[in-house]
């Protein structure tokens, strides 16, 4: 009996040894593979974090003045990657470099298009209002002022006595005083009823949801995912804005965006606007005064139009071109005006008679009349350019040619000159203009390359990731 028991015990041990050892080998191999996959994912995550951190180090002054993103190449460093890379790949060779230069024409055009295409519809509507003299929304807002606005159609309820129910830290003290009384009373009643219907449990729930939403503000997808179900239309609106910023790809839209970009961010020789006897300083789209910027960035748009680097030369050439254009318009108006031409011909006849009586030289009165018309046109064109450079707006076409008063400013004339330039030339000169203010090297897209070390499980070519400001 004893021998039989030992044989069974030895057979059981042998069986367990045969089963457990392969299982341990399988589990160890699977664990090793899982660790390797985890470390590779950690490597990619560290690379992405390094790229995101590098893009976050853009030059804010460059963005404030010119509206474009750019990372100073000399500031690129690997600190984030070195601190977050898994230990397995701590010794790999990594290189962070600029993948695309900011002043590359394609990269610069991509940034400008994405920024300006969203603004073009509003800017064009504003141009239509200003050119035709039609009232825009600002006129309607001017009417919504106490003392000017008639009743909105509401009844006049009895005014609530005592102080307002709104706390001072929630509603400005003078807000109700700036509203029509009937509208203010109605708004106060509605808010009072809404506040009374909200329980303490509802307030706590709203606060918790707000805190959850704030915790998810890490990206656009997270924000949209945190929105309530009833606001799903915001996701479609965001997609529509992305499509609008990436199209249409018509050449005219591209050039119009470039021209509007110049007028929105760059300086001109005119830094003030005169209207109704008042002088107001002009500002860029970022709220910077053109007069202050012109001290260090003089006549940028004029330099882009003329292709010269000297501001004084650019101003003179643009002024000469504007004078010629305005003179031709006035010459056409004079030639089309029969009464004025008759007056000029009579003056020319008198001058020819005086000249013949004093010197004996006979000239053609018709030629003298056209010379007088040309001199009158040049004089009027010079006066127009002087008014434009002083900040005033003038009529594009004289009344003798067009009854509709199309009013244009100095910036409007520059816009037409910018639209005449070829797109590549315009992009190149915009980049040179930015480089004169920010001469150091900037990156629009950055690349992080990781080369495998000896015995590494990575491929021989390694891993390369690239990230730019245009990535969604």
Order of alpha helices (4+ residues) and beta strands (2+ residues): alpha-alpha-beta-alpha-beta-alpha-alpha-alpha-alpha-alpha-alpha-alpha-beta-beta-alpha-alpha-alpha-alpha-alpha-beta-beta-alpha-alpha-beta-beta
